[in-house]
Amino acid sequence: MSIAETNRSEDNLRIDKLLRSFPSIPQSRQWSGTLHRIVPYGVSGKVRSVRGTTVIVDGLPVPVGSIVHIHRHNEAPLEGEVIGFDAGKTLVAPLDSVDGVRSGERVELFRSFRSVQVSPEIIGRVIDASGQPIDDGPELPLGWRIPCDASPAPALSRPPIDTILTTRVRAIDSMLTVGKGQRLGIFAGSGVGKSTLLGMLARGTEADHVVIALIGERGREVREFLERDLGEEGRKKCTTVVATSDQPAPRRILAAKTATAIAEALRDQGKSVLLLMDSVTRFAMAQREIGLAAGEVPTTRGYPPSVFAMLPQLVERTGKTQRGSITAFYTVLVEGDDPNEPISDALRGLLDGHIHLSRSVASRGRYPAIDILPSLSRLQFHLIQPPMRAAAESVRNALAIYRDNEDLINIGAYARGSNPQIDWAIQQKPLIESFLSQERDSLVSWEVSFHQLMQIGSSAPPVITNTANPSARAA
């Protein structure tokens, strides 16, 4: 090797070392892949037609996911996202109304990938899907530019989840214990208390930062959630990303990705992050709208295959890494209170647990309306000690015995003293209901929840088989 080649090699190593030490350039596999997606500026095309909420463009050779500007006469350019191709034409989904778009208008590449600016000042702010503030605060300063479509962390780089994350919601801490980096779904129909529970989690969970994504919410409910459920204290440590139901489907999808990207950026700084998304069902419905507009064939109850491909890509981005953790709660809107509808069924297999909110429990006035029996935390067994595990199993056993015999108890067909297990379940039912209920403004510490659970579970009688056998009862 010549002296010139040696000097050039040393210069390259020195430059590479300098770039790696520069704090504003993230060093990750995601950014390595992003650099390959960059397309030179100046690429443009022309509007051919508008099909529903999709703009058909001629001559726009850019990749799927690119951000373009659709120019309009005497109006500001309309931002859109490339969602597919059809017979040599490019399909663009606008992020706002297509009013003012004319045939032949110029469509110009703006960015080849979607990203969001993340800075420390984003904490405590309310922003839209693009990362722009929509509250009364000042403009956000420039920060780290984070890609919205990052890849999940490799499977073998994820450490085991072995640390309890206290939520100060008694029913969750005691019966559905959560670990740092765990992902759970909150399954419920409409009007059962999902937003109230999310507010309690945001205020009570011992996390460094909280990121909230409100996807497809009614505009009226956004302010109510911020002021009533979250409160002034809760907003101080929260970043809230909002895309209301009146906004186009690409914005609702982008809001979920933006919130996840912000959580990833905070996690990579070594923080423990809580991500609350309400709701992932509306994210799936927005993707269904985009997929059908792109020409996909609907398969399961009208959902195209791209929906079930995007769900794992979204939820797998959260979790625990070597740097930090993202503990995620995704609300799932159960259509018609059917827990086996396609989105609910798919997410149960992707998440590390599920919390069911029951309409019948809510109708009895018990909040949060968590139905313990169908709910499950897959990591609880590994997180808590045997005494607490035994107490939680005793409480769950009492609820199951009471439910199996509830009809006979209500009509008076069961005689006290026929079965010790049923007698114990009847005796403990009021105590358990009181234990599981909690005012939304009341947050209970882990120590208090543990002590109260041990008091209820320690009085369980020996297990007797065939408790549901009618012959064991006296009419």
C-alpha positions in Angstrom: 0.0 0.0 0.0 1.4 3.4 -1.0 1.9 6.3 1.5 -1.0 8.2 -0.1 -3.3 5.2 0.3 -2.3 4.8 3.9 -2.9 8.4 4.7 -6.3 8.3 2.9 -7.2 5.2 4.9 -6.2 6.9 8.2 -8.2 9.9 7.3 -11.3 7.8 6.6 -11.0 6.1 9.9 -10.6 9.4 11.7 -13.7 10.8 9.9 -15.7 7.7 10.7 -14.7 7.9 14.4 -15.6 11.6 14.5 -19.0 10.9 12.9 -19.7 8.1 15.4 -18.9 10.5 18.3 -21.1 13.3 17.0 -24.2 13.3 19.3 -26.8 14.3 16.7 -26.2 11.4 14.4 -27.9 8.2 15.7 -25.9 5.1 15.1 -28.3 2.3 14.5 -29.3 -0.3 12.0 -32.5 1.6 11.4 -30.6 4.7 10.2 -28.3 2.6 8.1 -31.4 1.3 6.3 -32.9 4.7 6.1 -29.8 6.2 4.3 -30.4 3.7 1.5 -33.9 5.0 1.0 -32.9 8.6 0.3 -34.1 9.7 -3.1 -32.6 12.9 -4.7 -34.7 16.0 -4.5 -36.4 17.3 -7.7 -38.3 14.2 -8.5 -41.8 15.2 -9.6 -45.0 14.1 -11.4 -48.4 15.4 -12.3 -51.9 14.7 -10.9 -53.8 12.4 -13.3 -57.0 11.9 -11.3 -58.6 11.7 -7.8 -60.2 8.4 -6.8 -62.1 8.9 -3.5 -59.5 10.0 -1.0 -56.6 8.8 -3.2 -54.7 10.9 -5.7 -53.4 9.2 -8.9 -50.1 10.6 -10.1 -48.2 10.2 -13.4 -44.4 10.1 -13.5 -43.4 9.9 -9.8 -40.7 7.2 -9.4 -40.4 7.3 -5.6 -40.7 4.5 -3.0 -43.7 3.6 -0.9 -43.7 5.7 2.3 -42.3 8.8 0.6 -43.7 12.2 1.5 -44.8 14.4 -1.4 -46.2 17.9 -1.8 -49.2 18.2 -4.1 -49.2 21.8 -5.4 -52.6 23.7 -5.6 -53.4 26.9 -7.4 -53.4 29.9 -4.9 -53.3 27.5 -2.0 -50.6 25.9 0.2 -49.2 22.6 -1.0 -51.1 19.5 0.2 -48.9 16.9 1.9 -49.4 13.2 1.0 -47.8 9.8 1.4 -47.1 7.3 -1.4 -49.1 4.1 -0.6 -48.6 2.0 -3.7 -48.6 1.7 -7.5 -51.1 0.6 -10.1 -50.4 0.1 -13.8 -47.5 2.5 -13.8 -49.3 5.1 -11.8 -48.4 6.3 -8.3 -51.0 6.2 -5.6 -50.8 9.0 -3.0 -52.9 9.3 0.2 -53.2 13.0 1.2 -52.9 13.9 4.8 -55.6 16.5 4.5 -58.7 17.2 2.4 -58.2 17.0 -1.4 -60.1 20.2 -2.0 -58.4 22.4 -4.6 -56.5 19.6 -6.3 -56.7 19.8 -10.1 -55.7 17.5 -12.9 -52.2 18.3 -14.1 -51.0 19.9 -10.8 -47.3 19.2 -10.0 -46.5 16.6 -7.3 -43.0 16.9 -5.9 -41.0 14.7 -3.6 -40.5 16.3 -0.2 -38.9 13.5 1.8 -38.2 9.8 1.0 -39.2 8.8 4.6 -41.2 10.1 7.5 -39.4 11.4 10.6 -40.1 13.4 13.7 -38.0 15.8 15.7 -37.5 14.8 19.3 -36.0 17.1 22.0 -36.3 17.3 25.8 -38.8 20.2 25.4 -41.3 17.8 23.9 -42.1 16.5 27.4 -45.4 18.0 28.6 -46.5 19.1 25.2 -49.5 18.1 22.9 -48.5 17.6 19.3 -50.1 16.5 16.1 -49.2 13.4 13.9 -46.4 15.4 12.3 -44.8 16.4 15.6 -46.0 20.0 15.5 -47.4 21.5 18.7 -51.1 22.1 18.9 -51.3 23.5 22.5 -50.6 27.0 23.6 -46.9 26.5 24.2 -44.0 27.9 22.2 -42.5 26.3 19.1 -40.5 23.2 19.7 -36.7 23.5 19.1 -34.8 21.3 16.7 -33.8 17.9 18.2 -32.9 14.4 17.1 -34.6 13.5 13.8 -36.0 10.0 14.4 -37.6 7.9 11.6 -41.2 7.0 12.2 -40.9 3.6 10.5 -38.0 2.1 12.5 -37.4 -1.6 12.7 -37.9 -3.5 16.0 -34.9 -4.5 18.1 -33.5 -7.9 17.2 -34.9 -10.7 19.2 -31.7 -11.9 20.8 -30.7 -8.3 21.9 -33.7 -8.1 24.2 -32.9 -8.8 27.8 -35.5 -10.7 29.9 -38.2 -8.7 31.7 -37.5 -9.2 35.4 -38.4 -5.8 37.1 -41.9 -5.0 38.4 -43.4 -1.7 37.1 -45.8 -0.3 39.7 -48.9 1.3 38.2 -50.6 2.1 41.6 -53.8 0.7 40.2 -54.6 -2.0 42.8 -56.3 -4.6 40.5 -53.4 -4.5 38.1 -50.5 -4.4 40.5 -51.9 -7.3 42.6 -53.7 -9.6 40.1 -52.1 -8.6 36.7 -48.5 -7.6 37.7 -46.7 -5.7 35.0 -43.0 -5.7 34.2 -40.8 -3.0 32.7 -40.9 -3.5 28.9 -44.1 -5.6 28.9 -46.9 -5.0 26.4 -50.5 -5.4 27.3 -53.9 -4.8 25.7 -56.9 -3.2 27.3 -59.9 -4.9 25.7 -63.3 -3.2 26.1 -66.4 -2.0 24.3 -67.3 1.6 24.1 -68.1 3.5 27.3 -66.7 1.0 29.8 -63.9 3.3 31.2 -60.8 2.9 29.0 -59.9 6.6 29.0 -60.3 6.8 32.8 -58.0 3.8 33.3 -55.5 5.3 30.9 -55.5 8.5 32.9 -54.9 6.5 36.1 -52.0 4.6 34.5 -50.4 7.9 33.2 -50.6 9.5 36.6 -49.7 6.5 38.7 -47.1 4.5 36.8 -43.5 4.8 38.0 -42.0 5.7 34.6 -39.6 8.4 33.7 -41.7 9.6 30.8 -45.2 8.9 29.4 -46.1 9.0 25.7 -49.8 9.0 24.9 -51.3 8.4 21.4 -54.9 9.4 20.9 -55.9 7.8 17.6 -59.3 8.5 16.1 -60.7 10.1 19.2 -63.6 12.6 19.0 -62.3 16.1 19.2 -64.4 16.9 22.3 -62.9 14.0 24.2 -59.3 15.1 23.6 -59.5 18.1 25.9 -61.6 16.3 28.4 -59.0 13.5 28.7 -56.2 16.1 29.1 -57.9 18.1 31.7 -60.1 15.6 33.6 -58.4 12.2 33.3 -54.8 13.3 33.0 -54.8 16.4 35.1 -52.2 19.2 35.4 -49.8 17.0 37.3 -50.1 14.1 34.8 -49.5 16.4 31.8 -46.1 17.5 33.1 -44.5 14.2 32.3 -46.5 13.3 29.3 -46.1 13.8 25.5 -49.5 13.5 23.9 -49.9 12.8 20.1 -53.3 13.5 18.8 -55.1 12.5 15.5 -58.8 13.0 15.8 -61.5 11.0 14.0 -62.1 13.7 11.4 -58.6 13.6 10.1 -57.6 11.4 7.1 -56.5 7.8 7.6 -52.8 8.5 6.9 -52.7 11.0 9.8 -54.2 8.5 12.2 -51.6 5.9 11.1 -48.8 8.5 11.3 -49.9 9.5 14.9 -49.4 5.9 16.1 -46.0 5.7 14.5 -44.9 9.1 15.7 -45.8 8.3 19.3 -43.9 5.0 19.0 -40.8 6.8 17.5 -40.8 9.4 20.4 -41.0 6.6 22.9 -38.1 4.8 21.2 -36.0 8.0 21.2 -36.6 8.4 25.0 -35.9 4.7 25.6 -32.6 4.9 23.8 -31.5 7.6 26.2 -31.8 5.1 29.0 -35.2 6.0 30.2 -38.2 3.9 31.4 -41.0 5.0 29.1 -44.8 4.2 29.3 -46.6 4.2 26.0 -50.4 4.4 26.1 -52.2 4.1 22.8 -56.0 4.6 22.4 -56.8 2.9 20.3 -54.9 0.4 18.2 -58.3 -0.7 16.7 -58.7 2.7 15.1 -55.1 2.4 13.8 -56.1 -0.9 12.2 -59.3 0.7 10.7 -57.2 3.5 9.2 -54.9 1.0 7.6 -57.9 -0.9 6.3 -59.0 2.3 4.6 -55.6 2.8 3.1 -55.2 -0.8 2.0 -58.6 -0.9 0.2 -57.8 2.4 -1.5 -54.6 0.9 -2.8 -56.4 -2.0 -4.3 -56.0 -4.7 -1.7 -58.5 -7.5 -1.5 -60.4 -7.7 1.9 -60.1 -11.0 3.6 -61.2 -11.3 7.3 -64.3 -9.2 8.0 -63.3 -6.6 5.5 -59.7 -6.2 6.7 -57.0 -6.6 4.0 -53.8 -8.5 4.7 -51.7 -5.4 5.2 -53.5 -4.7 8.5 -52.4 -8.0 10.1 -48.8 -7.4 8.7 -48.6 -3.9 10.3 -49.9 -4.8 13.8 -46.8 -6.9 14.8 -44.5 -4.3 13.2 -46.1 -1.6 15.4 -46.2 -3.5 18.8 -42.8 -5.2 18.4 -41.1 -1.8 18.4 -41.9 -1.5 22.1 -40.3 -3.6 24.8 -37.1 -3.8 26.7 -33.6 -3.2 25.2 -30.1 -3.0 26.6 -30.5 0.8 26.9 -34.0 1.3 28.4 -37.6 0.0 28.2 -41.0 0.9 26.7 -43.9 -0.5 28.6 -47.0 -0.3 26.4 -50.7 -0.4 27.0 -52.8 -0.6 23.8 -56.6 -0.2 24.1 -58.5 -2.5 21.8 -62.1 -1.5 20.9 -64.1 -4.7 21.0 -66.7 -4.4 18.3 -70.1 -5.5 19.6 -68.4 -6.7 22.8 -67.2 -9.7 20.8 -63.7 -10.7 22.2 -63.0 -12.9 19.1 -63.4 -10.2 16.4 -60.3 -10.2 14.1 -58.2 -7.3 15.6 -58.8 -8.5 19.2 -57.9 -12.1 18.3 -54.7 -11.0 16.4 -53.5 -8.7 19.2 -54.0 -11.3 22.0 -51.4 -13.4 20.3 -49.0 -10.5 19.9 -49.1 -9.0 23.3 -47.7 -10.1 26.7 -51.1 -9.9 28.5 -54.6 -8.7 28.2 -56.9 -6.7 30.5 -60.6 -7.1 29.9 -63.0 -4.4 30.9 -66.5 -5.8 31.4 -69.7 -4.0 30.8 -71.5 -6.1 33.4 -68.9 -5.1 36.0 -69.2 -1.4 35.0 -73.0 -1.7 35.3 -72.6 -2.7 39.0 -70.7 0.5 39.6 -67.3 -1.0 40.2 -64.4 0.9 38.5 -62.0 0.2 37.1 -64.3 -2.4 35.5 -61.5 -5.1 35.2 -62.9 -8.6 34.8 -60.1 -10.6 36.5 -61.0 -14.1 35.3 -60.4 -13.5 31.5 -57.6 -11.1 32.1 -54.0 -12.3 32.2 -50.4 -11.0 32.6 -48.1 -13.6 31.0 -45.1 -12.4 33.1 -46.8 -12.3 36.6 -45.6 -15.7 37.5 -41.9 -14.7 37.0 -42.2 -11.3 38.6 -43.8 -11.8 42.0 -42.8 -14.0 45.0 -44.6 -17.3 45.8 -46.6 -15.9 48.8 -48.1 -13.1 46.7 -48.6 -15.5 43.8 -50.5 -17.9 46.1 -52.7 -15.1 47.4 -53.5 -13.9 43.9 -54.4 -17.4 42.8 -56.7 -17.8 45.9 -58.6 -14.6 45.0 -58.9 -15.7 41.4 -60.1 -19.1 42.5 -62.8 -17.5 44.7 -64.0 -15.4 41.8 -64.2 -18.5 39.6 -66.1 -20.6 42.2 -68.6 -17.8 42.8 -69.1 -17.3 39.0 -69.7 -21.1 38.5 -72.3 -21.2 41.2 -73.7 -17.6 40.8 -77.1 -18.6 39.4 -77.8 -21.1 42.2 -76.6 -18.6 44.8 -78.8 -15.8 43.4 -82.0 -17.9 43.3 -81.4 -19.3 46.8 -80.9 -22.9 45.7 -77.6 -23.3 47.5 -77.6 -24.0 51.2 -74.8 -22.6 53.3 -72.5 -25.3 54.7 -72.8 -27.7 51.8 -69.4 -26.9 50.4 -66.5 -25.0 52.3 -65.1 -23.6 49.0 -68.4 -22.1 47.9 -69.0 -20.8 51.4 -65.6 -19.1 51.4 -66.3 -17.6 48.0 -69.6 -16.2 49.1 -68.0 -14.7 52.2 -65.0 -13.2 50.4 -67.0 -11.8 47.4 -67.8 -8.4 49.0 -64.2 -8.0 50.2 -62.8 -8.9 46.8 -65.1 -6.5 45.0 -64.1 -3.7 47.5 -60.4 -4.6 46.9 -60.7 -4.4 43.1 -62.6 -1.1 43.1 -60.7 2.2 43.2 -61.6 5.8 42.7 -59.9 7.4 39.7 -58.3 10.1 41.9 -57.0 7.5 44.4 -53.6 5.9 43.7 -52.5 3.0 45.9 -48.9 2.1 46.6 -47.5 -1.3 45.9 -46.9 -2.1 49.6 -50.6 -1.4 50.4 -51.9 -3.5 47.5 -49.6 -6.4 48.6 -50.7 -6.2 52.2 -54.4 -6.1 51.4 -54.1 -9.0 48.9 -52.3 -11.2 51.4 -55.1 -10.5 54.0 -57.8 -11.7 51.6 -55.8 -14.7 50.1 -54.5 -16.0 53.5 -58.0 -17.1 54.6 -58.6 -19.6 51.8 -59.8 -23.1 52.9 -58.3 -26.3 51.5 -59.1 -26.9 47.8 -62.0 -29.4 47.3 -62.6 -30.9 43.9 -65.9 -31.0 42.1 -67.2 -27.8 43.6 -69.6 -27.3 40.7 -71.3 -30.7 41.2 -75.0 -30.1 41.9 -75.0 -33.2 44.2 -72.7 -31.4 46.6 -75.4 -28.8 47.2 -78.7 -29.0 49.1 -81.7 -27.2 47.6 
